[in-house]
Amino acid sequence: MDLVELLERPEAKTLQFKHDLSSPDGALKAIVAFADTAGGTLLVGVEDGSGHVRGVAATLDVEERLANLISDNIAPRLVPEIEVLPWRRTQVVAVPVHPSPSRPHSLKREGEETGVHVRVGSTDRRIDRELIGELRRSGRGESFDEQPMPELDSEALDLRAASESLAGHRKLVRRDLATLRLMPGHQGRKMPTVGGVLLFGRDRRRHFPDASIEAGRFGGRDKSRIIDRTEIRSLPAHAIEEAIAFVEKHSLHGAEIGKMHRRERWSFPPVAVREAVLNAVAHADCAQRGAPIRVSIFDDRLEVENPGLLPFGLTVEDLPRGVSKLRNRVIGRVFHEPGLVEQWGSGVQRMATACRDMGLAPPRFEEIATRFRVTLDTERIGRPALDPTDSANVETLAKGRGLPTSGIAQAIGLTPRATRTRLVGSGLLREVGTGPQDPKRRYFRTE
């Protein structure tokens, strides 16, 4: 273990400093939270906040005390490694903790239902029953949206809506309901899963009243002045398109006047907006009550927020590297069929590329309380990227009255997805149609 590398980092989701064990509760909560969330390292002998190394006297005694504290106070039992690391004329005690397959762990004196802690940023947070359930499912390798709903029968799903959502990609037949885990067999009869009801339930709002997207445009940089707002209650695939349309409605920031042309300048890259909204729906923790997805537009940024922390085992630092873990497997399977998603983990990288190509800062990712937030800033930090190929492609499209999907490959040699990522995503083209699956959609130069 590299102590220098650890000390160069601030306290965060996977790192906690403690100057000593005079009050061991904080150390024990951190260890429980590391085991329950994404792992981490506790350093004893380093001041909280400042990172100043005080060191530990009688390291063998501290090591033995830590081992006893962990054994006596945490259930199920944890047996982490404890290391003594030299630092100049003193030493530091390190406790590396791995994500535990036996989670949730808890502090014995607080009990199984109130002593469970997770790591949010650099703090340890006691969690409620819904998140404890998520931890248990994660430990068993299950997802909430795969759970059956035995109180419902096969009539609970709108099969026509399901067929229409997959039209052009798969002709939905009865056996597909089991393959996609929309309505598998359970205890000798057919019944829908949570994911099936969320996606295509006839009465989904009664069972999941918070399965909606709240979208708002606010004046300024906070929520004190509301300009426009809407609550989107459509089925998820349609709700995504409606939320994106709301953002596009409010995202025209101004215009750039060139020597020959006037070009509209969009605040947010459409590709980044789409990925942020899509990921919010696909990764929302639907077990949380009173927690809809929220899309908030401010003068200087867009925030897309969904209920649920990152899936346990992941950190914010993992996301730009393409590391991903799907929370809702049923929703993920269905979204994959029509190409709403192609490869999990690549969406964050597409968002970052789209922002960079528009000259914007990279997207920001945060865990706040029990929610996850993506922020896209509007302030430009560089010049938009436009290579000669893209410039020629834009000029080709500008000569006509818009090209349909079939005309894209012929005119500019790109697939529709590549067009959307490179040109629509950079704000150079706009897409007119009902959505990415609309065969009649056309592309126009944004001018």
C-alpha positions as CSV (number, residue, x, y, z in Angstrom):
1,M,0.0,0.0,0.0
2,D,1.4,3.4,-1.0
3,L,1.0,5.8,1.9
4,V,2.3,8.8,-0.1
5,E,-0.3,8.2,-2.8
6,L,-3.1,8.0,-0.2
7,L,-2.0,11.1,1.6
8,E,-2.0,13.1,-1.6
9,R,-5.8,12.4,-2.0
10,P,-8.5,14.2,0.0
11,E,-10.9,12.2,2.1
12,A,-13.6,10.8,-0.2
13,K,-15.8,7.8,-0.7
14,T,-13.0,5.3,-0.4
15,L,-10.7,7.1,2.0
16,Q,-11.1,8.2,5.7
17,F,-8.6,9.7,8.1
18,K,-8.7,9.3,11.9
19,H,-6.2,11.0,14.2
20,D,-6.6,8.3,16.9
21,L,-9.0,5.8,18.4
22,S,-10.0,7.8,21.4
23,S,-13.5,7.8,20.1
24,P,-13.8,4.5,18.0
25,D,-17.3,5.0,16.8
26,G,-16.2,7.1,13.8
27,A,-13.7,4.5,12.7
28,L,-16.2,1.6,13.0
29,K,-18.9,3.5,11.0
30,A,-16.3,4.1,8.3
31,I,-15.3,0.5,8.1
32,V,-19.0,-0.6,8.0
33,A,-19.7,2.0,5.3
34,F,-16.7,0.9,3.2
35,A,-17.7,-2.8,3.4
36,D,-21.3,-1.9,2.5
37,T,-20.5,0.5,-0.4
38,A,-17.4,0.4,-2.6
39,G,-14.6,-0.5,-0.2
40,G,-12.0,1.9,1.0
41,T,-9.1,2.6,3.4
42,L,-9.1,3.9,6.9
43,L,-5.9,5.6,8.0
44,V,-5.3,6.0,11.8
45,G,-2.7,8.6,12.7
46,V,-3.8,11.2,10.2
47,E,-5.8,14.2,11.1
48,D,-9.4,14.4,9.8
49,G,-9.8,17.1,7.1
50,S,-6.2,18.5,7.0
51,G,-4.5,15.2,6.2
52,H,-1.6,16.1,8.6
53,V,0.2,13.0,9.8
54,R,0.4,12.8,13.6
55,G,1.4,9.1,13.6
56,V,0.6,6.4,16.1
57,A,2.5,5.4,19.2
58,A,2.5,1.8,20.3
59,T,1.3,0.6,16.9
60,L,1.0,-3.1,17.9
61,D,-1.4,-2.1,20.7
62,V,-3.5,0.0,18.2
63,E,-3.5,-2.8,15.7
64,E,-4.7,-5.3,18.3
65,R,-7.3,-2.9,19.6
66,L,-8.6,-2.3,16.1
67,A,-8.9,-6.0,15.4
68,N,-10.9,-6.5,18.6
69,L,-13.2,-3.5,18.0
70,I,-14.0,-4.7,14.5
71,S,-14.7,-8.3,15.7
72,D,-16.8,-7.3,18.7
73,N,-18.9,-4.5,17.2
74,I,-19.6,-5.3,13.5
75,A,-22.1,-7.9,12.2
76,P,-21.8,-10.0,10.1
77,R,-18.2,-10.4,11.1
78,L,-15.5,-8.7,9.1
79,V,-11.9,-9.7,9.1
80,P,-10.0,-6.9,7.3
81,E,-6.3,-6.7,6.9
82,I,-4.5,-4.3,9.2
83,E,-1.2,-2.8,8.1
84,V,1.4,-0.7,9.8
85,L,3.0,1.8,7.4
86,P,6.1,3.8,8.1
87,W,6.1,7.6,7.8
88,R,9.3,9.5,8.4
89,R,9.9,9.1,12.2
90,T,6.5,7.6,13.0
91,Q,4.0,5.1,11.7
92,V,0.4,5.0,10.5
93,V,-2.1,2.2,10.9
94,A,-4.1,1.4,7.7
95,V,-7.2,-0.7,7.4
96,P,-8.0,-1.6,3.8
97,V,-11.6,-2.8,3.5
98,H,-13.1,-4.5,0.4
99,P,-16.7,-4.5,-0.7
100,S,-18.3,-7.3,1.2
101,P,-20.4,-10.1,-0.3
102,S,-22.1,-10.4,3.1
103,R,-23.5,-6.9,3.1
104,P,-25.3,-5.2,4.7
105,H,-23.0,-5.0,7.8
106,S,-24.1,-3.0,10.8
107,L,-22.9,-1.9,14.2
108,K,-24.2,-4.5,16.7
109,R,-25.2,-2.0,19.3
110,E,-27.5,-0.1,16.8
111,G,-29.1,-3.2,15.4
112,E,-29.6,-4.7,11.9
113,E,-32.2,-2.1,10.8
114,T,-30.6,1.1,12.2
115,G,-26.9,0.3,12.3
116,V,-26.3,0.1,8.6
117,H,-24.1,2.8,7.1
118,V,-23.0,3.6,3.5
119,R,-20.4,6.0,2.2
120,V,-21.6,9.2,0.5
121,G,-18.7,11.4,-0.5
122,S,-16.5,11.7,2.5
123,T,-19.2,11.0,5.1
124,D,-20.8,7.9,6.6
125,R,-24.6,7.9,6.4
126,R,-27.1,5.8,8.2
127,I,-29.6,4.5,5.7
128,D,-33.3,3.6,5.7
129,R,-35.2,0.4,5.1
130,E,-35.4,0.9,1.3
131,L,-31.6,1.2,0.9
132,I,-31.0,-1.7,3.2
133,G,-33.2,-3.7,0.9
134,E,-31.1,-2.5,-2.1
135,L,-27.9,-3.6,-0.2
136,R,-29.3,-7.1,0.4
137,R,-30.4,-7.5,-3.2
138,S,-27.0,-6.3,-4.3
139,G,-25.3,-8.9,-2.1
140,R,-27.5,-11.6,-3.7
141,G,-26.9,-10.4,-7.2
142,E,-30.6,-9.4,-7.7
143,S,-32.2,-6.3,-9.0
144,F,-35.4,-4.6,-7.7
145,D,-37.0,-4.5,-11.1
146,E,-36.7,-8.3,-11.5
147,Q,-38.9,-9.0,-8.5
148,P,-42.3,-10.5,-9.2
149,M,-45.5,-8.7,-8.2
150,P,-47.7,-11.7,-7.1
151,E,-50.7,-9.5,-6.5
152,L,-51.0,-8.9,-10.3
153,D,-51.8,-11.1,-13.2
154,S,-51.0,-11.2,-16.9
155,E,-53.5,-8.5,-17.7
156,A,-51.5,-5.9,-15.7
157,L,-49.2,-5.2,-18.7
158,D,-50.2,-3.2,-21.8
159,L,-48.8,-5.6,-24.4
160,R,-49.8,-3.3,-27.2
161,A,-47.5,-0.6,-25.8
162,A,-44.8,-3.2,-25.3
163,S,-45.1,-4.3,-28.9
164,E,-45.1,-0.7,-30.2
165,S,-41.9,0.1,-28.3
166,L,-40.1,-2.8,-29.9
167,A,-41.6,-2.4,-33.4
168,G,-39.0,-2.6,-36.1
169,H,-36.6,-4.5,-33.8
170,R,-38.6,-7.5,-32.6
171,K,-42.1,-8.9,-33.1
172,L,-43.1,-9.4,-29.5
173,V,-44.6,-12.8,-28.8
174,R,-45.6,-14.4,-25.4
175,R,-42.3,-16.1,-24.8
176,D,-40.5,-12.8,-25.1
177,L,-42.3,-11.6,-22.0
178,A,-40.3,-14.3,-20.1
179,T,-37.1,-13.7,-22.0
180,L,-37.1,-10.0,-21.2
181,R,-38.3,-10.7,-17.7
182,L,-41.4,-8.6,-18.1
183,M,-43.6,-11.5,-17.1
184,P,-41.8,-14.7,-16.2
185,G,-43.3,-17.7,-14.6
186,H,-43.4,-17.6,-10.8
187,Q,-44.9,-20.2,-8.5
188,G,-46.7,-21.9,-11.3
189,R,-48.4,-18.8,-12.9
190,K,-47.6,-15.8,-15.0
191,M,-47.2,-12.5,-13.2
192,P,-45.4,-9.3,-14.1
193,T,-42.1,-8.1,-12.6
194,V,-41.6,-4.7,-11.1
195,G,-39.7,-3.8,-14.3
196,G,-42.6,-4.9,-16.5
197,V,-45.1,-2.8,-14.6
198,L,-42.7,0.2,-14.6
199,L,-42.2,-0.1,-18.4
200,F,-45.7,-1.1,-19.6
201,G,-48.1,-1.4,-16.6
202,R,-51.7,-0.4,-17.3
203,D,-51.9,1.0,-13.8
204,R,-48.3,1.8,-13.1
205,R,-49.0,5.1,-11.3
206,R,-51.0,3.3,-8.7
207,H,-48.2,0.9,-7.9
208,F,-45.3,3.4,-8.4
209,P,-46.7,6.9,-7.9
210,D,-43.3,8.5,-8.0
211,A,-42.3,6.9,-11.4
212,S,-42.3,10.3,-13.2
213,I,-39.9,13.0,-14.4
214,E,-40.2,16.5,-12.9
215,A,-38.7,19.0,-15.3
216,G,-38.3,22.7,-14.5
217,R,-36.7,25.8,-16.0
218,F,-35.5,28.3,-13.3
219,G,-34.5,31.9,-13.7
220,G,-31.0,32.5,-12.4
221,R,-28.8,29.9,-10.6
222,D,-31.2,28.6,-8.0
223,K,-34.8,27.4,-7.7
224,S,-36.2,30.6,-6.3
225,R,-37.9,31.7,-9.5
226,I,-39.7,29.2,-11.7
227,I,-40.1,30.0,-15.4
228,D,-41.6,26.8,-16.6
229,R,-42.3,23.3,-15.2
230,T,-44.0,20.1,-16.1
231,E,-44.5,16.6,-14.7
232,I,-43.9,13.8,-17.2
233,R,-45.9,10.7,-16.4
234,S,-45.6,8.8,-19.7
235,L,-44.2,5.3,-20.1
236,P,-40.4,5.5,-19.7
237,A,-39.4,5.4,-23.4
238,H,-41.8,8.2,-24.2
239,A,-40.9,10.1,-21.0
240,I,-37.3,10.2,-22.0
241,E,-38.2,11.9,-25.3
242,E,-40.5,14.4,-23.6
243,A,-37.8,15.3,-21.0
244,I,-35.3,15.8,-23.8
245,A,-37.8,18.0,-25.7
246,F,-38.3,20.1,-22.6
247,V,-34.6,20.7,-22.3
248,E,-34.3,21.5,-26.0
249,K,-37.2,24.0,-25.7
250,H,-35.2,25.9,-23.1
251,S,-31.6,25.3,-24.3
252,L,-31.2,27.9,-27.0
253,H,-28.7,30.2,-25.5
254,G,-27.9,32.6,-28.2
255,A,-26.4,33.0,-31.6
256,E,-22.9,33.3,-33.1
257,I,-22.6,35.7,-36.0
258,G,-19.9,34.7,-38.5
259,K,-18.7,36.4,-41.7
260,M,-21.1,34.5,-43.9
261,H,-23.6,32.8,-41.6
262,R,-25.5,33.2,-38.4
263,R,-25.5,30.0,-36.3
264,E,-27.6,29.2,-33.3
265,R,-25.6,28.3,-30.2
266,W,-27.1,25.6,-28.0
267,S,-26.4,25.5,-24.3
268,F,-26.1,21.8,-23.9
269,P,-24.9,19.0,-26.3
270,P,-28.0,17.0,-27.2
271,V,-26.0,13.7,-27.0
272,A,-25.0,14.5,-23.4
273,V,-28.6,15.5,-22.5
274,R,-29.9,12.3,-23.9
275,E,-27.4,10.1,-22.1
276,A,-28.0,11.9,-18.8
277,V,-31.8,11.5,-19.0
278,L,-31.6,7.9,-20.3
279,N,-29.2,6.9,-17.5
280,A,-31.3,8.6,-14.9
281,V,-34.3,6.4,-16.0
282,A,-32.3,3.2,-16.4
283,H,-30.5,3.6,-13.1
284,A,-33.2,5.1,-10.8
285,D,-33.8,3.3,-7.5
286,C,-37.5,2.7,-8.0
287,A,-37.8,1.3,-4.5
288,Q,-37.4,4.8,-3.0
289,R,-40.7,6.6,-2.3
290,G,-41.3,10.3,-2.8
291,A,-38.3,10.6,-5.1
292,P,-39.0,11.2,-8.8
293,I,-36.4,11.9,-11.4
294,R,-35.7,15.6,-11.7
295,V,-34.4,17.6,-14.7
296,S,-33.6,21.2,-13.7
297,I,-32.4,23.9,-16.1
298,F,-30.7,27.0,-14.7
299,D,-29.0,29.9,-16.5
300,D,-25.6,28.3,-16.1
301,R,-26.2,24.6,-15.9
302,L,-28.5,21.5,-16.4
303,E,-28.9,19.1,-13.5
304,V,-30.4,15.6,-14.1
305,E,-31.0,13.8,-10.8
306,N,-32.3,10.3,-10.0
307,P,-33.2,8.5,-6.8
308,G,-30.5,6.1,-5.7
309,L,-26.8,6.2,-5.1
310,L,-24.4,4.6,-7.5
311,P,-24.8,0.8,-7.6
312,F,-22.8,-0.6,-4.7
313,G,-19.2,-1.3,-5.6
314,L,-18.9,1.8,-7.9
315,T,-17.4,5.2,-7.3
316,V,-17.8,8.5,-9.2
317,E,-14.1,8.0,-10.3
318,D,-15.0,4.8,-12.0
319,L,-17.5,6.4,-14.4
320,P,-15.2,8.3,-16.8
321,R,-13.2,5.0,-17.2
322,G,-16.3,3.3,-18.6
323,V,-16.9,1.1,-15.6
324,S,-20.6,0.5,-15.2
325,K,-23.0,-1.7,-13.3
326,L,-26.7,-1.9,-14.3
327,R,-29.1,-1.4,-11.5
328,N,-32.4,-2.2,-13.3
329,R,-31.8,-5.3,-15.5
330,V,-35.3,-5.6,-16.9
331,I,-35.3,-1.9,-18.0
332,G,-31.8,-2.4,-19.4
333,R,-32.8,-5.4,-21.5
334,V,-35.8,-3.6,-23.0
335,F,-33.9,-0.4,-23.6
336,H,-31.2,-2.4,-25.4
337,E,-33.6,-3.9,-27.9
338,P,-34.5,-0.7,-29.8
339,G,-31.0,0.6,-29.4
340,L,-31.7,3.2,-26.7
341,V,-28.5,1.8,-25.2
342,E,-25.7,0.0,-26.9
343,Q,-23.0,-0.7,-24.4
344,W,-23.4,0.1,-20.7
345,G,-20.5,2.3,-19.5
346,S,-19.9,4.0,-22.8
347,G,-22.6,6.7,-22.2
348,V,-20.4,8.7,-19.8
349,Q,-17.6,8.8,-22.3
350,R,-20.0,9.9,-25.0
351,M,-21.2,12.7,-22.7
352,A,-17.7,13.8,-22.0
353,T,-16.8,13.8,-25.7
354,A,-19.9,15.8,-26.7
355,C,-19.1,18.4,-24.0
356,R,-15.5,18.7,-25.1
357,D,-16.5,19.1,-28.8
358,M,-18.8,22.0,-27.8
359,G,-15.9,23.6,-25.8
360,L,-17.7,22.9,-22.5
361,A,-16.3,21.5,-19.2
362,P,-16.7,17.8,-18.7
363,P,-20.0,16.6,-17.0
364,R,-19.9,16.5,-13.2
365,F,-21.1,13.5,-11.2
366,E,-22.2,13.6,-7.6
367,E,-23.8,11.5,-4.9
368,I,-26.0,13.7,-2.8
369,A,-27.9,12.2,0.2
370,T,-29.5,9.2,-1.4
371,R,-29.6,10.6,-5.0
372,F,-27.2,10.7,-8.0
373,R,-26.8,13.9,-10.0
374,V,-25.3,14.7,-13.4
375,T,-24.5,18.4,-14.1
376,L,-23.8,19.9,-17.5
377,D,-22.3,23.4,-17.4
378,T,-23.0,26.0,-20.1
379,E,-19.8,28.1,-19.7
380,R,-17.5,27.5,-22.6
381,I,-13.9,26.8,-21.6
382,G,-12.6,26.2,-25.1
383,R,-13.5,26.4,-28.8
384,P,-15.9,23.9,-30.3
385,A,-14.2,21.1,-32.2
386,L,-15.0,20.8,-35.9
387,D,-12.7,18.8,-38.1
388,P,-12.7,19.2,-41.9
389,T,-14.8,16.1,-42.4
390,D,-17.5,17.3,-40.1
391,S,-17.4,20.8,-41.7
392,A,-17.9,19.3,-45.2
393,N,-20.7,17.1,-43.8
394,V,-22.5,20.1,-42.4
395,E,-22.2,22.0,-45.6
396,T,-23.6,19.0,-47.5
397,L,-26.7,19.0,-45.3
398,A,-27.1,22.7,-45.5
399,K,-27.7,22.6,-49.2
400,G,-31.0,20.7,-48.9
401,R,-34.2,20.8,-47.0
402,G,-33.0,18.2,-44.5
403,L,-32.1,14.6,-45.1
404,P,-33.8,11.5,-43.9
405,T,-32.0,8.7,-42.1
406,S,-31.5,6.9,-45.4
407,G,-29.8,9.9,-46.9
408,I,-27.2,10.3,-44.2
409,A,-25.0,7.4,-45.2
410,Q,-25.3,8.3,-48.8
411,A,-24.5,12.0,-48.3
412,I,-21.9,12.1,-45.6
413,G,-20.8,8.5,-45.1
414,L,-21.9,8.2,-41.4
415,T,-24.3,5.9,-39.7
416,P,-27.3,7.6,-38.0
417,R,-25.8,7.0,-34.6
418,A,-22.4,8.5,-35.6
419,T,-24.3,11.5,-37.1
420,R,-26.2,12.0,-33.9
421,T,-23.0,11.7,-31.7
422,R,-20.7,13.8,-33.8
423,L,-22.9,16.4,-35.4
424,V,-26.2,16.6,-33.5
425,G,-24.3,16.1,-30.3
426,S,-22.1,19.1,-31.0
427,G,-25.0,21.3,-31.8
428,L,-24.2,21.6,-35.4
429,L,-27.2,19.7,-36.6
430,R,-30.7,19.4,-35.2
431,E,-32.9,16.3,-35.5
432,V,-36.6,16.7,-36.3
433,G,-38.8,13.7,-35.6
434,T,-40.5,11.8,-32.7
435,G,-37.3,10.3,-31.5
436,P,-34.2,8.3,-32.5
437,Q,-36.3,5.4,-33.7
438,D,-38.5,7.5,-36.0
439,P,-37.7,6.3,-39.6
440,K,-39.0,9.6,-41.0
441,R,-36.8,11.9,-38.9
442,R,-34.7,14.4,-40.8
443,Y,-31.5,16.3,-40.0
444,F,-31.1,20.0,-40.5
445,R,-28.2,22.4,-40.1
446,T,-28.6,24.4,-36.9
447,E,-28.7,27.9,-38.3
